[in-house]
Amino acid sequence: MIKFTEDHEWVRIEGDVAVVGITQHAQDALGDVVFVELPEVGATFAQKAVAGVVESVKAAADVYMPVDGEIVEVNQALADDPSLANSDPMDSGWFFKVKLSAPSQVDALMDETAYGQFAA
């Protein structure tokens, strides 16, 4: 199941873990991504807290935590090659994985149809 936030993050639920990245729409708006700042493994964040940064040739943008939880993994391949956020934002360009502390928060996020309408 994939859900979306109003801040243009996607969330893929895998058991009690959420994989988080930026959407195709977000990377289109940013342009060529040149740097990402990822959170520390073990850090905990509240929903809507800034958990990372993505910088492009055009702008810098915060990456917001879509749900409450603890960072359990970060995508080192993305840190080494930030262009993955452009070339494959919904798969190999993921940013971090978070252990859900309030799984019901996922229910309030948008599905693909709602996000498509929101982002249009």
N, C-alpha and C positions, 0 to 999 in steps of 0.2 A: 504494500500500500504506500503510495506517495501522496503527501500533502504539501501545501504551499503557504507561505506567509505573505502578509502585505509588504514586508521588507524584501521580498524577492529571494527568499531562501526556499529550497525544497527539503523535504524531510521524508526519508524512506525508513519505514519501521521494520526492524528485523528482531522479532522477539521483544525483549525489554530494552533494546538499543535502537537509537535513531541515528541514521547516517544523514549528515547535513552538508549541503552545498549551495551554490548560487544558481539561479535559474538561467535558462537560455536568454530570457528577456534581460536579466541583469547584466550578463556578460556582453550582450549586444549593445546595451547602453554604455557600458564602461569602455568598450574597445579592447585593445590588446593589453592583457594583464601582464604586468612585469614583476610584481612582488606580492606575496601573501604573508601575513602574520597570523600564525595559528596559536591557539591557546595551549597552555601546558596540560599534559596528561595529569589527571588528579584534581584539576581545578573544578570548582563547582560554580554554576551560574544560575541566576534566576531568569525566567522567561523575559525576553526583550532586552537583556543585558548585552553589551557589546562583548563578543567572544573572539573576534578577530578583525583583521583589516585586509582589504584587497585594494591594490593600487594598479592603475593602468596608465597608459600614456596620456589619458585625458583627465583622470580624476582618481580620488581615493574614496573608498566607501567602507563603512563599518559592516561587519557580518554579525548579525544579531542572533542570540540564542532563541530558537523557536519554542523551546520547552525548558522547564526546570530540569537540571541534572548535572551529572559529573562527566567530565571529558575522560573517555577511556582509551581513545586512540586518535592520533592526528595523521594526516596524509603527508608523509615525508616526501613522497614522489611529487606532490603538488608544490611543496616548499622548494624542492630542487628544480622544478620546471613549472613555473606559474602559468605558462601558456596552456596547460591542461585545463584550466578553468575556462578557456575559450574553445579549445578543440573538442572537449568532451565534458561539459559542465555537469551533466546528469549521471555520469558514471565515474570514470577514472579521475575526474576533476573534483571529487568530493573533498570537503575541508576537514571535518572531524566527526567522530562518533561519540554519542552521549548516552549514558545510562539514564533512562527515564526515572525521575523521582515522582512525577505526577502524570502517569500515562493518559489520564482523561483529558489533559490539555491538548493532545493530538486531535481529539474529536472536534475542537473549535477551529482547527486550521482548515483552509480551503481545499477542496478537491480540484482536479485538473480543469474541469469545466468552469468552476467559479473563478479560479485563478486566471484562466484565459480571458474571461470577461473583465476581470479586474485590471489586467495588464494591458488590455486593448486601448 
